[in-house]
Amino acid sequence: FLYAHLDTINLPMLSASVALSAGSAAITAPVAAPGRGAVRAAAPALMDKSGLEGFAKELNPVVGYWDPLNLAELNFWGAGDDATVGFLRHAEIKH
């Protein structure tokens, strides 16, 4: 009875669906939480434009600080200079 309809099964479609379902299990598999005593990175320190200029010169003495659009002088959303520089650094690292 199980093999009576074997001629109607589309084997390429069956193999593709099995392959896709096996791959999706790896994507949705749970990730183990870090164990006790796991080391976390220190929270980043906020800095203003002068701190950013010094940090840039320390990281790359050849180029140094380069902000052709003067974005660090802006005050995004009225949150202050430290928040603006932090937002710009986050956006630069993210993208």
Secondary structure by P-SEA (a helix, b strand, c coil): cccccccccaaaaaaaaaaaaaaaaaaacccccccccccccccbbbbcaaaaaaaaaaacccccccccccccccccccccaaaaaaaaaaaaaac
